[in-house]
């Protein structure tokens, strides 16, 4: 993205925040710089208690002295007569904990037919201290979701297996048990620890992955030593799943892979890996858009939060707990979209979770069953395929699968709930932890649960 062109576009939007390029960041990494926080007049309040959006004017001494103190816009909608959940109890439990936390956040609970059960929106995506017309945080606000991105990488790998791209079984999910060796860039095939490594072994959150100059992945998968620094082993070193996103390159774009090998025949190892990563992520972004986001009803999901700005979509700046006016936009995530750079709204993420289990164009029932089962890792521990941190958590009514994410001051929590329900919560505030959102969602579900029906929605 051309920074000057984008800056001109940004200035043309009176309600948006000016931004400046940040030198030294990969690709077109950008930041939106916050203006100094001045005291401002608060807006009128509607009869429902929701703070109205108003044009903010400078008024030193006349309003809140800190952006965190600005009256927050709040909206809540609930579905009446839901057979599983008392929506009003769920919403009240959520808001009792979350309403006064952070700059802004949104939560959506979907039922097993994909319908909204609860939508709760609080605070600011772009605060009154950062724009003349602030932007409320909504479920359609684009935000980064951190390690929740890994769920998409796992689904993409399973999808590639279905399409016969990972092994000799011509489109069965069993191909995730094939070795990754045929997918390796040429120089990496010489590393002695890679030939026996299976795709399933890198479909976990913490299997460990570094440059080819670091400890080989196979070694880290085979050794469990908590006394090393950092600890080595399947579950104690982050971001092996990134390997799956990278290594899909030769499977989903063989022509691009051939071009990469041709032009990098005599480059240094570091240049070789850097170009491999860049080309791989470009192919990966196209693949997940076509195979996951479009059929799932998430057309605005992107590896770049900056795309929201360029496409006139609502987006969230992020705010740390250290000050009022952090107000930065997340940097370009194209080089790390597979591990933490995905930008997506809460609503579209909920659409994706629903589609994973219900839309055969995204995944087949066999893949869904496999991804929610466990495999035994090299340390002898059962781990879920779908990059969940803590699967098999017991909620009232059955098992829930959870994954959280944090990048910069963006936070996200997803929960695949019993009976085919789904919850997604996101925030732009560093002082709200994913654990807080996870605990609150669990408390809300347990408090609002009505009964267990005769069966659970299946494909």
C-alpha positions as CSV (number, residue, x, y, z in Angstrom):
1,X,0.0,0.0,0.0
2,X,1.4,3.4,-0.9
3,X,1.7,5.4,2.3
4,X,1.3,8.8,0.7
5,X,-1.8,7.7,-1.3
6,X,-3.3,6.2,1.9
7,X,-2.5,9.3,3.9
8,X,-4.3,11.5,1.3
9,X,-7.3,9.1,1.5
10,X,-7.2,9.2,5.2
11,X,-7.2,13.0,5.3
12,X,-10.2,13.1,3.1
13,X,-12.2,11.4,5.8
14,X,-13.0,14.1,8.3
15,X,-14.1,11.6,10.9
16,X,-10.9,9.6,10.7
17,X,-7.6,9.9,12.4
18,X,-4.5,11.2,10.6
19,X,-1.7,8.7,10.3
20,X,2.0,8.6,9.5
21,X,4.2,5.8,8.1
22,X,6.4,4.1,10.7
23,X,10.0,3.6,9.3
24,X,11.7,0.3,9.7
25,X,8.7,-2.0,9.7
26,X,8.2,-4.8,7.2
27,X,6.2,-4.2,4.1
28,X,3.7,-1.4,4.5
29,X,3.5,-1.3,8.3
30,X,1.6,1.7,9.4
31,X,0.6,3.4,12.6
32,X,-2.2,5.8,13.3
33,X,-0.8,8.4,15.7
34,X,-3.2,9.6,18.4
35,X,-3.6,13.3,19.0
36,X,-3.1,14.7,22.5
37,X,-6.0,14.0,24.7
38,X,-7.8,17.2,25.6
39,X,-10.8,17.5,27.8
40,X,-14.0,17.3,25.8
41,X,-17.7,17.7,26.4
42,X,-19.7,14.6,26.8
43,X,-22.5,13.7,24.5
44,X,-26.2,13.6,25.2
45,X,-27.7,10.3,26.6
46,X,-30.6,8.6,24.9
47,X,-33.6,7.4,26.8
48,X,-32.2,3.9,26.7
49,X,-29.0,5.0,28.5
50,X,-26.8,4.7,25.4
51,X,-24.4,7.6,25.0
52,X,-25.0,9.2,21.6
53,X,-22.2,9.7,19.1
54,X,-21.5,13.4,18.8
55,X,-18.9,15.7,17.2
56,X,-16.3,16.3,19.8
57,X,-15.1,19.9,20.4
58,X,-12.2,21.0,22.5
59,X,-13.3,22.3,25.8
60,X,-10.5,22.4,28.3
61,X,-11.8,22.0,31.8
62,X,-15.3,21.1,30.7
63,X,-15.2,17.3,30.5
64,X,-13.3,14.2,31.3
65,X,-9.6,14.6,31.7
66,X,-8.8,11.1,30.4
67,X,-10.1,9.1,27.5
68,X,-10.8,6.2,29.8
69,X,-13.3,8.3,31.6
70,X,-15.3,9.3,28.6
71,X,-18.9,8.1,28.7
72,X,-19.1,4.9,26.7
73,X,-21.6,4.0,24.2
74,X,-23.4,0.7,25.1
75,X,-25.8,-1.4,23.1
76,X,-27.1,-4.9,23.8
77,X,-29.5,-7.0,21.8
78,X,-30.8,-10.4,22.8
79,X,-32.9,-13.1,21.2
80,X,-36.0,-13.9,23.1
81,X,-37.2,-17.5,23.8
82,X,-33.9,-19.2,23.0
83,X,-34.4,-22.9,23.9
84,X,-30.9,-23.3,25.5
85,X,-29.8,-20.0,26.9
86,X,-31.6,-17.2,28.8
87,X,-30.2,-14.4,26.6
88,X,-31.0,-11.7,29.1
89,X,-29.1,-13.5,31.9
90,X,-26.1,-14.1,29.6
91,X,-26.0,-10.5,28.6
92,X,-26.3,-9.2,32.1
93,X,-23.6,-11.5,33.4
94,X,-21.3,-10.4,30.6
95,X,-21.9,-6.7,31.1
96,X,-21.7,-6.8,34.9
97,X,-18.0,-7.7,34.5
98,X,-17.0,-6.1,31.2
99,X,-18.9,-2.8,30.9
100,X,-16.4,-0.7,32.9
101,X,-13.3,-2.4,31.5
102,X,-11.1,-1.1,28.7
103,X,-11.6,1.4,25.9
104,X,-14.0,-0.7,23.8
105,X,-15.1,-4.3,23.2
106,X,-17.7,-6.4,21.5
107,X,-19.2,-9.9,22.1
108,X,-21.5,-12.0,20.0
109,X,-23.2,-15.3,21.0
110,X,-24.6,-17.3,18.1
111,X,-27.0,-20.2,18.3
112,X,-26.9,-23.5,16.5
113,X,-28.7,-22.2,13.5
114,X,-26.3,-19.3,13.1
115,X,-28.7,-16.8,14.6
116,X,-27.7,-14.0,17.0
117,X,-28.6,-14.8,20.6
118,X,-26.7,-12.0,22.3
119,X,-24.8,-9.0,20.9
120,X,-23.1,-6.7,23.4
121,X,-21.1,-3.6,22.3
122,X,-19.4,-1.2,24.7
123,X,-17.1,1.8,24.3
124,X,-14.9,3.1,21.6
125,X,-13.1,1.6,18.6
126,X,-11.6,5.1,18.0
127,X,-11.9,7.2,21.1
128,X,-13.1,10.8,21.5
129,X,-9.5,11.8,22.1
130,X,-8.4,10.5,18.8
131,X,-11.0,11.8,16.4
132,X,-13.4,14.7,16.1
133,X,-16.1,12.1,15.5
134,X,-15.3,9.0,17.6
135,X,-16.3,5.5,16.5
136,X,-18.2,3.1,18.7
137,X,-16.9,-0.4,19.1
138,X,-19.3,-2.8,17.3
139,X,-19.4,-6.5,16.4
140,X,-18.6,-5.5,12.8
141,X,-15.5,-3.5,13.8
142,X,-12.3,-4.9,12.3
143,X,-9.7,-5.8,14.9
144,X,-6.7,-8.1,15.2
145,X,-7.3,-11.4,16.9
146,X,-3.7,-12.5,17.7
147,X,-3.3,-16.3,18.1
148,X,-6.9,-16.9,17.1
149,X,-5.3,-16.7,13.7
150,X,-3.8,-20.1,14.3
151,X,-7.3,-21.7,14.1
152,X,-7.6,-20.5,10.5
153,X,-4.1,-21.9,9.7
154,X,-5.2,-25.3,11.1
155,X,-8.4,-25.2,9.1
156,X,-6.5,-24.3,6.0
157,X,-4.1,-27.2,6.5
158,X,-7.0,-29.6,7.0
159,X,-8.7,-28.2,3.9
160,X,-5.5,-28.8,1.9
161,X,-5.6,-32.4,3.0
162,X,-9.2,-32.7,1.8
163,X,-8.1,-31.4,-1.6
164,X,-5.4,-34.0,-1.9
165,X,-2.6,-31.5,-1.6
166,X,-0.7,-33.0,1.3
167,X,-0.1,-36.6,0.4
168,X,-0.8,-39.7,-1.6
169,X,-4.3,-40.5,-0.3
170,X,-6.0,-38.2,-2.9
171,X,-8.1,-36.1,-0.7
172,X,-8.6,-37.9,2.6
173,X,-8.0,-36.3,6.0
174,X,-5.5,-39.0,6.7
175,X,-3.0,-37.1,4.7
176,X,-2.3,-34.9,7.7
177,X,-0.4,-37.9,9.0
178,X,1.9,-37.7,6.0
179,X,5.4,-36.1,6.3
180,X,6.0,-32.5,5.5
181,X,9.3,-33.3,3.7
182,X,7.8,-33.0,0.1
183,X,6.6,-29.5,0.9
184,X,10.0,-28.2,2.2
185,X,12.0,-25.6,0.3
186,X,15.0,-27.3,-1.3
187,X,17.6,-26.2,1.2
188,X,15.6,-27.4,4.2
189,X,15.3,-30.9,2.8
190,X,19.0,-31.3,3.8
191,X,18.2,-30.9,7.5
192,X,18.3,-34.3,9.1
193,X,15.4,-33.8,11.5
194,X,12.7,-32.9,9.0
195,X,12.1,-36.0,6.9
196,X,10.0,-37.8,9.6
197,X,8.0,-34.8,10.7
198,X,4.2,-35.1,10.1
199,X,1.7,-32.3,9.3
200,X,-0.3,-33.3,12.4
201,X,2.7,-32.6,14.6
202,X,2.7,-28.9,13.6
203,X,-1.0,-28.4,14.0
204,X,-0.6,-27.3,17.6
205,X,-0.1,-23.9,19.2
206,X,3.2,-24.5,20.8
207,X,5.2,-27.1,19.0
208,X,8.2,-24.8,18.3
209,X,9.5,-23.2,15.1
210,X,12.5,-21.2,14.3
211,X,14.7,-20.3,11.3
212,X,16.6,-23.2,9.8
213,X,19.6,-21.9,11.7
214,X,18.0,-22.6,15.0
215,X,17.2,-25.8,16.8
216,X,15.5,-28.1,14.2
217,X,11.8,-28.5,14.7
218,X,12.0,-32.3,14.8
219,X,14.5,-32.1,17.6
220,X,12.3,-29.8,19.6
221,X,9.4,-32.0,19.0
222,X,11.3,-35.0,20.3
223,X,12.9,-33.5,23.4
224,X,11.0,-32.4,26.5
225,X,13.4,-30.4,28.6
226,X,11.7,-27.8,30.8
227,X,15.1,-26.7,32.2
228,X,16.4,-25.2,28.9
229,X,15.9,-21.5,28.1
230,X,13.6,-21.3,26.3
231,X,12.1,-24.7,27.3
232,X,12.0,-27.1,24.4
233,X,9.2,-29.5,23.7
234,X,5.9,-29.8,21.9
235,X,3.7,-27.8,24.2
236,X,6.2,-25.3,25.6
237,X,7.5,-23.3,22.7
238,X,5.2,-21.2,20.6
239,X,4.3,-20.9,17.0
240,X,5.0,-24.2,15.3
241,X,1.7,-23.8,13.6
242,X,3.3,-21.0,11.6
243,X,5.2,-23.8,9.9
244,X,2.0,-25.2,8.6
245,X,1.1,-21.9,7.0
246,X,4.5,-21.5,5.5
247,X,4.8,-25.0,4.2
248,X,1.4,-24.9,2.5
249,X,3.1,-22.7,-0.1
250,X,4.4,-25.5,-2.4
251,X,1.1,-27.4,-2.0
252,X,-1.3,-24.5,-2.9
253,X,0.9,-22.6,-5.3
254,X,3.4,-25.1,-7.0
255,X,4.2,-22.6,-9.8
256,X,5.0,-19.9,-7.3
257,X,7.2,-22.3,-5.4
258,X,9.1,-23.2,-8.5
259,X,9.7,-19.5,-9.3
260,X,10.9,-19.0,-5.7
261,X,13.5,-21.8,-6.1
262,X,14.6,-20.5,-9.5
263,X,15.3,-16.9,-8.4
264,X,16.8,-17.8,-5.0
265,X,19.3,-20.4,-6.3
266,X,22.3,-18.5,-5.1
267,X,21.0,-16.3,-2.3
268,X,22.1,-16.4,1.3
269,X,20.2,-18.5,3.8
270,X,18.6,-15.5,5.4
271,X,17.5,-14.0,2.1
272,X,16.3,-17.4,1.0
273,X,14.1,-17.7,4.1
274,X,12.9,-14.1,4.0
275,X,11.7,-14.5,0.4
276,X,10.2,-17.8,1.1
277,X,8.2,-16.3,4.0
278,X,7.0,-13.4,1.9
279,X,5.9,-15.5,-1.1
280,X,4.3,-18.1,1.1
281,X,2.2,-15.7,3.1
282,X,0.9,-14.1,-0.1
283,X,-0.2,-17.4,-1.4
284,X,-1.6,-18.3,2.1
285,X,-3.7,-15.1,2.2
286,X,-5.3,-15.9,-1.1
287,X,-6.0,-19.5,-0.1
288,X,-7.7,-18.7,3.1
289,X,-9.8,-16.0,1.5
290,X,-11.1,-18.4,-1.2
291,X,-11.4,-21.5,0.8
292,X,-12.5,-20.3,4.2
293,X,-13.5,-16.6,4.4
294,X,-15.7,-16.3,1.3
295,X,-17.7,-19.5,1.8
296,X,-18.0,-18.8,5.5
297,X,-19.5,-15.3,5.1
298,X,-16.4,-13.4,6.2
299,X,-15.5,-11.4,3.1
300,X,-13.8,-8.6,5.0
301,X,-11.3,-10.7,6.9
302,X,-7.8,-9.9,5.9
303,X,-4.1,-10.3,6.8
304,X,-3.9,-6.5,7.0
305,X,-5.9,-4.3,9.3
306,X,-5.0,-1.4,7.0
307,X,-7.3,-3.0,4.4
308,X,-10.2,-2.0,6.6
309,X,-9.1,1.7,6.3
310,X,-8.7,1.4,2.5
311,X,-12.1,-0.2,2.1
312,X,-14.0,2.2,4.4
313,X,-14.6,-0.5,7.0
314,X,-14.9,0.3,10.7
315,X,-11.6,-0.5,12.5
316,X,-10.3,-0.4,16.0
317,X,-7.2,1.4,17.2
318,X,-5.5,-0.2,20.2
319,X,-5.1,1.3,23.6
320,X,-2.7,0.1,26.3
321,X,-3.3,0.3,30.0
322,X,-0.3,2.6,30.4
323,X,-1.9,5.7,29.0
324,X,-5.0,7.2,27.4
325,X,-3.8,7.9,23.9
326,X,-1.9,5.0,22.6
327,X,-4.3,5.1,19.7
328,X,-2.1,3.1,17.3
329,X,-3.3,0.9,14.4
330,X,-1.9,-2.6,14.3
331,X,1.0,-3.0,11.8
332,X,0.9,-4.9,8.6
333,X,0.2,-8.6,9.4
334,X,0.9,-10.2,6.1
335,X,4.2,-11.7,7.2
336,X,2.6,-13.3,10.3
337,X,-1.0,-13.8,9.3
338,X,-0.8,-17.5,10.0
339,X,0.2,-17.0,13.7
340,X,-1.2,-13.7,14.9
341,X,-1.8,-11.1,12.2
342,X,-5.4,-11.8,11.1
343,X,-7.8,-8.8,11.1
344,X,-11.5,-9.7,11.4
345,X,-14.6,-8.6,13.1
346,X,-16.3,-10.5,15.9
347,X,-19.3,-11.1,13.7
348,X,-17.3,-12.5,10.8
349,X,-15.2,-14.6,13.2
350,X,-18.4,-16.1,14.6
351,X,-19.5,-16.8,11.0
352,X,-16.3,-18.7,10.4
353,X,-16.7,-20.8,13.6
354,X,-20.3,-21.7,12.5
355,X,-19.2,-22.5,9.0
356,X,-16.4,-24.8,10.2
357,X,-19.0,-27.2,11.7
358,X,-21.9,-26.7,9.3
359,X,-20.6,-25.8,5.9
360,X,-19.1,-28.7,3.9
361,X,-17.6,-26.2,1.5
362,X,-15.3,-25.2,4.3
363,X,-14.6,-28.6,6.0
364,X,-16.2,-32.0,5.7
365,X,-17.6,-33.8,8.8
366,X,-14.5,-36.1,8.8
367,X,-12.2,-33.1,9.1
368,X,-14.3,-31.6,11.9
369,X,-14.2,-34.8,13.8
370,X,-10.5,-35.1,13.4
371,X,-9.7,-31.6,14.4
372,X,-11.7,-31.9,17.6
373,X,-10.1,-35.2,18.5
374,X,-6.6,-35.4,20.1
375,X,-3.4,-36.7,18.8
376,X,-0.5,-37.8,21.0
377,X,2.5,-35.5,20.6
378,X,6.2,-36.3,20.8
379,X,6.1,-35.7,24.5
380,X,3.3,-38.3,24.9
381,X,0.7,-35.7,25.7
382,X,-2.7,-35.6,23.9
383,X,-3.2,-32.3,22.1
384,X,-6.0,-31.0,19.9
385,X,-5.4,-30.5,16.2
386,X,-7.2,-27.1,15.9
387,X,-4.6,-25.1,17.8
388,X,-6.8,-24.7,20.9
389,X,-4.9,-23.9,24.0
390,X,-7.3,-25.7,26.3
391,X,-9.8,-28.0,24.7
392,X,-12.2,-30.3,26.5
393,X,-13.2,-27.6,29.0
394,X,-16.4,-28.6,30.7
395,X,-19.3,-26.1,30.5
396,X,-22.8,-26.8,31.6
397,X,-24.3,-29.0,29.0
398,X,-21.1,-30.4,27.5
399,X,-17.6,-29.8,26.2
400,X,-16.4,-26.4,25.0
401,X,-13.3,-25.6,22.8
402,X,-11.5,-22.4,23.4
403,X,-8.7,-20.3,21.9
404,X,-7.5,-16.8,22.8
405,X,-5.3,-14.3,21.2
406,X,-3.3,-11.2,22.1
407,X,-1.2,-8.9,19.8
408,X,-0.2,-5.4,20.7
409,X,-3.2,-4.3,22.9
410,X,-5.8,-6.2,20.9
411,X,-7.3,-9.2,22.7
412,X,-9.7,-11.9,21.4
413,X,-11.4,-15.0,22.8
414,X,-13.4,-17.6,20.9
415,X,-15.4,-20.4,22.4
416,X,-17.1,-23.3,20.5
417,X,-19.8,-24.1,23.1
418,X,-22.0,-27.1,23.7
419,X,-25.1,-27.7,21.5
420,X,-23.5,-25.9,18.5
421,X,-23.4,-22.4,20.0
422,X,-20.4,-20.0,19.4
423,X,-19.1,-17.0,21.3
424,X,-16.5,-14.4,20.1
425,X,-15.3,-11.5,22.2
426,X,-12.8,-8.9,21.1
427,X,-11.3,-5.8,22.6
428,X,-8.8,-3.1,21.7
429,X,-7.6,-2.6,25.3
430,X,-4.5,-4.0,26.9
431,X,-5.9,-4.0,30.4
432,X,-8.5,-6.6,29.4
433,X,-7.0,-10.1,29.4
434,X,-8.3,-12.9,27.3
435,X,-8.6,-14.9,30.5
436,X,-11.1,-12.4,31.9
437,X,-13.1,-12.7,28.7
438,X,-12.9,-16.5,28.8
439,X,-14.0,-16.7,32.5
440,X,-16.8,-14.2,31.9
441,X,-18.2,-16.1,28.9
442,X,-18.1,-19.3,30.9
443,X,-19.8,-17.8,33.9
444,X,-22.4,-16.2,31.5
445,X,-23.1,-19.5,29.8
446,X,-23.4,-21.5,33.0
447,X,-25.7,-18.9,34.6
448,X,-27.9,-18.6,31.5
449,X,-28.1,-22.3,30.6
450,X,-31.7,-23.5,30.6
451,X,-31.7,-27.2,29.7
452,X,-30.1,-29.8,27.6
453,X,-32.1,-30.8,24.5
454,X,-32.4,-34.2,23.1
455,X,-29.6,-33.8,20.7
456,X,-26.8,-31.6,19.4
457,X,-26.8,-30.1,16.0
458,X,-24.6,-32.1,13.6
459,X,-24.0,-31.9,9.9
